[in-house]
Amino acid sequence: MAKIALTGYTDKISVAPGESVDFKVSADNATTAHVEIVRIIHGDEHPDGPGYLEETVASNCAGDHPVRKQFVDVGN
């Protein structure tokens, strides 16, 4: 089975409820991707901490979306 690689970024680092955000995604060996928006509550996986914690946020973009390979010049 081929390895699937998704690479992407957004046009904003964070948004408030009701604001829009654009996702730029490139996919190798996949034609669809499942999207969920999550709020990262705690990102440190150190054993002495609470561990990685996230919660799913309801959004109108959740679900399966078509993806394709996007060719870019690295560093731009």
MIVEX-57000 format. One record per residue: residue number from 0; residue in one letter; x, y, z of N, C-alpha, C, O in turn. Coordinates in nm, 2 decimals. Layout:
<recs>
(NUM; "A"; (X; Y; Z); (X; Y; Z); (X; Y; Z); (X; Y; Z))
...
</recs>
This chain:
<recs>
(0; "M"; (0.08; -0.12; 0.00); (0.00; 0.00; 0.00); (0.09; 0.12; 0.00); (0.19; 0.13; 0.07))
(1; "A"; (0.05; 0.22; -0.08); (0.13; 0.35; -0.09); (0.11; 0.43; 0.04); (0.00; 0.43; 0.10))
(2; "K"; (0.21; 0.50; 0.07); (0.21; 0.60; 0.18); (0.14; 0.72; 0.14); (0.16; 0.78; 0.04))
(3; "I"; (0.04; 0.77; 0.23); (-0.03; 0.89; 0.20); (0.03; 1.01; 0.27); (0.06; 0.99; 0.39))
(4; "A"; (0.06; 1.11; 0.20); (0.12; 1.23; 0.27); (0.03; 1.35; 0.24); (0.00; 1.38; 0.12))
(5; "L"; (-0.01; 1.42; 0.34); (-0.09; 1.54; 0.33); (0.00; 1.66; 0.39); (0.06; 1.65; 0.49))
(6; "T"; (0.01; 1.76; 0.31); (0.08; 1.88; 0.35); (-0.01; 2.00; 0.33); (-0.08; 2.01; 0.23))
(7; "G"; (-0.01; 2.09; 0.43); (-0.10; 2.21; 0.41); (-0.07; 2.32; 0.51); (0.01; 2.30; 0.60))
(8; "Y"; (-0.14; 2.43; 0.49); (-0.13; 2.54; 0.58); (-0.26; 2.62; 0.56); (-0.34; 2.59; 0.47))
(9; "T"; (-0.28; 2.71; 0.65); (-0.40; 2.80; 0.64); (-0.35; 2.95; 0.62); (-0.24; 2.98; 0.64))
(10; "D"; (-0.45; 3.03; 0.58); (-0.41; 3.17; 0.56); (-0.41; 3.25; 0.69); (-0.37; 3.37; 0.69))
(11; "K"; (-0.46; 3.19; 0.80); (-0.45; 3.25; 0.93); (-0.41; 3.15; 1.03); (-0.44; 3.03; 1.02))
(12; "I"; (-0.34; 3.20; 1.14); (-0.30; 3.11; 1.24); (-0.42; 3.07; 1.33); (-0.42; 2.96; 1.38))
(13; "S"; (-0.51; 3.16; 1.36); (-0.62; 3.13; 1.44); (-0.74; 3.22; 1.40); (-0.72; 3.33; 1.34))
(14; "V"; (-0.86; 3.18; 1.43); (-0.98; 3.26; 1.40); (-1.08; 3.25; 1.51); (-1.08; 3.16; 1.59))
(15; "A"; (-1.16; 3.35; 1.52); (-1.27; 3.36; 1.62); (-1.39; 3.29; 1.55); (-1.40; 3.28; 1.43))
(16; "P"; (-1.49; 3.25; 1.64); (-1.61; 3.19; 1.58); (-1.68; 3.29; 1.48); (-1.69; 3.41; 1.51))
(17; "G"; (-1.71; 3.23; 1.37); (-1.78; 3.31; 1.26); (-1.68; 3.36; 1.16); (-1.73; 3.40; 1.05))
(18; "E"; (-1.55; 3.37; 1.19); (-1.45; 3.41; 1.09); (-1.42; 3.30; 0.99); (-1.44; 3.18; 1.02))
(19; "S"; (-1.38; 3.33; 0.87); (-1.34; 3.23; 0.77); (-1.19; 3.21; 0.77); (-1.11; 3.29; 0.81))
(20; "V"; (-1.15; 3.09; 0.72); (-1.01; 3.05; 0.71); (-1.00; 2.97; 0.58); (-1.08; 2.88; 0.56))
(21; "D"; (-0.90; 2.99; 0.50); (-0.87; 2.92; 0.38); (-0.77; 2.81; 0.41); (-0.66; 2.84; 0.47))
(22; "F"; (-0.79; 2.69; 0.36); (-0.69; 2.58; 0.38); (-0.63; 2.55; 0.24); (-0.70; 2.54; 0.14))
(23; "K"; (-0.50; 2.54; 0.24); (-0.42; 2.51; 0.12); (-0.36; 2.37; 0.15); (-0.28; 2.36; 0.24))
(24; "V"; (-0.40; 2.27; 0.07); (-0.36; 2.13; 0.10); (-0.31; 2.07; -0.03); (-0.36; 2.09; -0.14))
(25; "S"; (-0.20; 1.99; -0.01); (-0.15; 1.90; -0.12); (-0.15; 1.76; -0.07); (-0.12; 1.74; 0.05))
(26; "A"; (-0.18; 1.67; -0.16); (-0.19; 1.53; -0.12); (-0.11; 1.44; -0.21); (-0.13; 1.45; -0.34))
(27; "D"; (-0.04; 1.35; -0.16); (0.03; 1.24; -0.24); (-0.05; 1.11; -0.21); (-0.07; 1.08; -0.10))
(28; "N"; (-0.09; 1.04; -0.32); (-0.15; 0.91; -0.31); (-0.28; 0.91; -0.24); (-0.32; 0.82; -0.17))
(29; "A"; (-0.36; 1.02; -0.26); (-0.50; 1.03; -0.20); (-0.58; 1.12; -0.29); (-0.53; 1.21; -0.35))
(30; "T"; (-0.71; 1.09; -0.30); (-0.80; 1.17; -0.38); (-0.90; 1.24; -0.29); (-0.97; 1.33; -0.33))
(31; "T"; (-0.92; 1.19; -0.16); (-1.00; 1.26; -0.06); (-0.94; 1.26; 0.07); (-0.85; 1.18; 0.10))
(32; "A"; (-0.98; 1.36; 0.15); (-0.93; 1.37; 0.29); (-1.04; 1.40; 0.38); (-1.13; 1.48; 0.34))
(33; "H"; (-1.04; 1.34; 0.50); (-1.15; 1.37; 0.60); (-1.10; 1.49; 0.68); (-0.99; 1.49; 0.74))
(34; "V"; (-1.19; 1.59; 0.70); (-1.16; 1.71; 0.77); (-1.23; 1.72; 0.90); (-1.36; 1.70; 0.90))
(35; "E"; (-1.16; 1.75; 1.00); (-1.23; 1.79; 1.13); (-1.15; 1.91; 1.19); (-1.03; 1.91; 1.18))
(36; "I"; (-1.22; 2.00; 1.24); (-1.16; 2.12; 1.31); (-1.15; 2.08; 1.46); (-1.25; 2.04; 1.52))
(37; "V"; (-1.03; 2.10; 1.51); (-1.01; 2.07; 1.66); (-0.95; 2.19; 1.73); (-0.88; 2.27; 1.67))
(38; "R"; (-0.99; 2.20; 1.85); (-0.93; 2.30; 1.94); (-0.82; 2.23; 2.02); (-0.85; 2.14; 2.09))
(39; "I"; (-0.70; 2.28; 2.01); (-0.59; 2.21; 2.09); (-0.59; 2.27; 2.23); (-0.57; 2.39; 2.25))
(40; "I"; (-0.62; 2.19; 2.33); (-0.63; 2.23; 2.47); (-0.50; 2.23; 2.53); (-0.46; 2.32; 2.61))
(41; "H"; (-0.42; 2.12; 2.51); (-0.29; 2.11; 2.56); (-0.21; 2.03; 2.46); (-0.25; 1.92; 2.42))
(42; "G"; (-0.09; 2.08; 2.42); (-0.01; 2.01; 2.31); (0.11; 1.95; 2.36); (0.18; 1.89; 2.28))
(43; "D"; (0.14; 1.95; 2.49); (0.27; 1.90; 2.54); (0.24; 1.75; 2.58); (0.16; 1.72; 2.67))
(44; "E"; (0.31; 1.66; 2.52); (0.30; 1.52; 2.55); (0.40; 1.47; 2.66); (0.41; 1.35; 2.68))
(45; "H"; (0.46; 1.56; 2.73); (0.55; 1.52; 2.84); (0.49; 1.43; 2.94); (0.37; 1.46; 2.98))
(46; "P"; (0.55; 1.32; 2.98); (0.49; 1.23; 3.08); (0.44; 1.29; 3.21); (0.35; 1.24; 3.27))
(47; "D"; (0.50; 1.40; 3.25); (0.46; 1.47; 3.38); (0.35; 1.57; 3.36); (0.29; 1.62; 3.45))
(48; "G"; (0.31; 1.59; 3.24); (0.20; 1.68; 3.21); (0.07; 1.61; 3.18); (0.06; 1.49; 3.20))
(49; "P"; (-0.04; 1.68; 3.14); (-0.17; 1.62; 3.12); (-0.18; 1.54; 2.99); (-0.27; 1.47; 2.97))
(50; "G"; (-0.07; 1.55; 2.91); (-0.08; 1.49; 2.78); (-0.15; 1.57; 2.67); (-0.20; 1.68; 2.70))
(51; "Y"; (-0.15; 1.52; 2.55); (-0.21; 1.59; 2.44); (-0.36; 1.59; 2.46); (-0.42; 1.48; 2.47))
(52; "L"; (-0.43; 1.70; 2.45); (-0.57; 1.71; 2.47); (-0.63; 1.80; 2.36); (-0.58; 1.91; 2.33))
(53; "E"; (-0.73; 1.75; 2.29); (-0.80; 1.83; 2.19); (-0.95; 1.80; 2.19); (-0.99; 1.70; 2.25))
(54; "E"; (-1.03; 1.89; 2.14); (-1.17; 1.87; 2.13); (-1.22; 1.91; 1.99); (-1.17; 2.01; 1.93))
(55; "T"; (-1.31; 1.83; 1.93); (-1.36; 1.86; 1.80); (-1.45; 1.98; 1.81); (-1.53; 1.99; 1.90))
(56; "V"; (-1.44; 2.07; 1.71); (-1.52; 2.19; 1.70); (-1.62; 2.17; 1.58); (-1.57; 2.14; 1.47))
(57; "A"; (-1.75; 2.20; 1.61); (-1.84; 2.19; 1.50); (-1.81; 2.29; 1.39); (-1.78; 2.41; 1.42))
(58; "S"; (-1.81; 2.25; 1.26); (-1.78; 2.34; 1.15); (-1.85; 2.30; 1.03); (-1.89; 2.18; 1.01))
(59; "N"; (-1.88; 2.39; 0.94); (-1.94; 2.35; 0.81); (-1.85; 2.29; 0.71); (-1.89; 2.26; 0.60))
(60; "C"; (-1.72; 2.29; 0.74); (-1.62; 2.22; 0.65); (-1.59; 2.08; 0.69); (-1.52; 2.01; 0.62))
(61; "A"; (-1.65; 2.03; 0.80); (-1.62; 1.89; 0.84); (-1.67; 1.80; 0.74); (-1.78; 1.82; 0.68))
(62; "G"; (-1.60; 1.69; 0.72); (-1.64; 1.59; 0.62); (-1.53; 1.55; 0.53); (-1.41; 1.59; 0.54))
(63; "D"; (-1.56; 1.48; 0.42); (-1.47; 1.44; 0.32); (-1.46; 1.54; 0.21); (-1.56; 1.59; 0.16))
(64; "H"; (-1.34; 1.57; 0.17); (-1.32; 1.67; 0.06); (-1.22; 1.61; -0.04); (-1.13; 1.54; 0.00))
(65; "P"; (-1.24; 1.65; -0.17); (-1.14; 1.61; -0.27); (-1.00; 1.68; -0.25); (-1.00; 1.80; -0.21))
(66; "V"; (-0.90; 1.61; -0.27); (-0.76; 1.66; -0.26); (-0.68; 1.62; -0.38); (-0.72; 1.52; -0.45))
(67; "R"; (-0.57; 1.69; -0.41); (-0.49; 1.65; -0.52); (-0.35; 1.70; -0.49); (-0.33; 1.78; -0.40))
(68; "K"; (-0.25; 1.66; -0.57); (-0.11; 1.70; -0.56); (-0.11; 1.85; -0.61); (-0.15; 1.88; -0.72))
(69; "Q"; (-0.05; 1.93; -0.53); (-0.03; 2.07; -0.56); (0.12; 2.10; -0.57); (0.19; 2.07; -0.47))
(70; "F"; (0.17; 2.14; -0.68); (0.31; 2.16; -0.70); (0.35; 2.30; -0.65); (0.29; 2.40; -0.70))
(71; "V"; (0.45; 2.32; -0.56); (0.49; 2.45; -0.51); (0.64; 2.45; -0.51); (0.71; 2.35; -0.51))
(72; "D"; (0.69; 2.57; -0.52); (0.84; 2.60; -0.50); (0.86; 2.62; -0.36); (0.82; 2.71; -0.30))
(73; "V"; (0.94; 2.52; -0.29); (0.97; 2.53; -0.15); (1.04; 2.66; -0.12); (1.14; 2.70; -0.20))
(74; "G"; (1.00; 2.73; -0.02); (1.07; 2.85; 0.02); (1.00; 2.98; -0.02); (1.03; 3.09; 0.01))
(75; "N"; (0.89; 2.96; -0.10); (0.81; 3.08; -0.14); (0.70; 3.10; -0.05); (0.62; 3.20; -0.07))
</recs>
